[in-house]
Amino acid sequence: MKVELNIPLDPVPWASPRVLKTHCWDPREKDKWAARFHIYDQYDGEPYQKYVAALFFFAFEPPASASLKKRVQMLSGEIRPMRCDCTNLQKLYEDCLKGIVIQDDRQVCVVSSYKCYEEKGSVQIIVQDLDEYFAEHEQMQRI
């Protein structure tokens, strides 16, 4: 079974919790709740119990300060987003999937991500059973 999710929000990277003497807080908590809201809205099944493959597509809006020429280059793929790295983006959205689509993010065995510019920022996630993923991608060898 393959689950395809679309989160119509600008991608945000994971950030470590802030710790003070008296308390700590997660600076991304509001972003996580917003993403979880969209995931709950699109997925009502039971969380995966098996190992999974997770594919992430991160679409960033071009900055408002970009010239028309740069904007065209960004939307055509000549210029790629450099704001944040894929691993921090993946981490935040894996955390959001936890308990809804997958039991735990330790189940994710194959991860792929792609960053690009589009007119509207969004995050698309595909979660698939690992055996089904390898059946579709026969050229990949299991190690």
Order of alpha helices (4+ residues) and beta strands (2+ residues): beta-beta-beta-alpha-beta-alpha-alpha-beta-beta-alpha
